[in-house]
Amino acid sequence: MRKEEILEMSRNENKNKDLVEQSTYKSATFVGTIVGWFAIAFVLALTGFIQHKTNYGALFIFFAIESGIFITKYAKLKKTHELVVSIIYSLCAICMGVLFVMSTLGVF
């Protein structure tokens, strides 16, 4: 194979995406997720200490993010584990969403 043929095959495999760009996107997504988790933990702790109640909205956001991550992983990898975890996180997100709406409306 010639150098040009190898480069063309590589471009086709990567769909003209730069490897540095792909790596950067992956690490940025990971860091963003970690920062989001810490932000949610901060909101939960602050709400618990000051208002002495649970912030269901923050928990809803957390579980929604996690379910989205695992649904995407299942769609790409087709692993049963990813499906099971995505279902669990989705059910938790639905429950926290309902609790958030109920607490916002003053039902409890």
Contacts in CASP RR format, 6 or more apart in sequence:
PFRMAT RR
TARGET T0000
AUTHOR 0000-0000-0000
METHOD contacts of the structure
MODEL  1
MRKEEILEMSRNENKNKDLVEQSTYKSATFVGTIVGWFAIAFVLALTGFI
QHKTNYGALFIFFAIESGIFITKYAKLKKTHELVVSIIYSLCAICMGVLF
VMSTLGVF
14 22 0 8 1.000
33 65 0 8 1.000
33 69 0 8 1.000
36 65 0 8 1.000
37 62 0 8 1.000
40 58 0 8 1.000
40 59 0 8 1.000
40 61 0 8 1.000
40 62 0 8 1.000
43 55 0 8 1.000
43 58 0 8 1.000
44 54 0 8 1.000
44 55 0 8 1.000
44 58 0 8 1.000
44 59 0 8 1.000
47 53 0 8 1.000
47 54 0 8 1.000
47 55 0 8 1.000
47 58 0 8 1.000
48 54 0 8 1.000
48 55 0 8 1.000
53 103 0 8 1.000
56 96 0 8 1.000
56 97 0 8 1.000
56 99 0 8 1.000
56 100 0 8 1.000
56 103 0 8 1.000
57 96 0 8 1.000
57 97 0 8 1.000
57 100 0 8 1.000
59 92 0 8 1.000
59 96 0 8 1.000
59 99 0 8 1.000
59 100 0 8 1.000
60 93 0 8 1.000
60 96 0 8 1.000
60 97 0 8 1.000
60 99 0 8 1.000
60 100 0 8 1.000
62 96 0 8 1.000
63 89 0 8 1.000
63 90 0 8 1.000
63 92 0 8 1.000
63 93 0 8 1.000
63 96 0 8 1.000
64 93 0 8 1.000
66 89 0 8 1.000
66 93 0 8 1.000
67 86 0 8 1.000
67 89 0 8 1.000
67 90 0 8 1.000
67 92 0 8 1.000
67 93 0 8 1.000
68 86 0 8 1.000
68 89 0 8 1.000
70 82 0 8 1.000
70 83 0 8 1.000
70 85 0 8 1.000
70 86 0 8 1.000
70 89 0 8 1.000
71 86 0 8 1.000
71 90 0 8 1.000
73 79 0 8 1.000
73 82 0 8 1.000
73 86 0 8 1.000
74 82 0 8 1.000
74 83 0 8 1.000
74 86 0 8 1.000
102 108 0 8 1.000
END
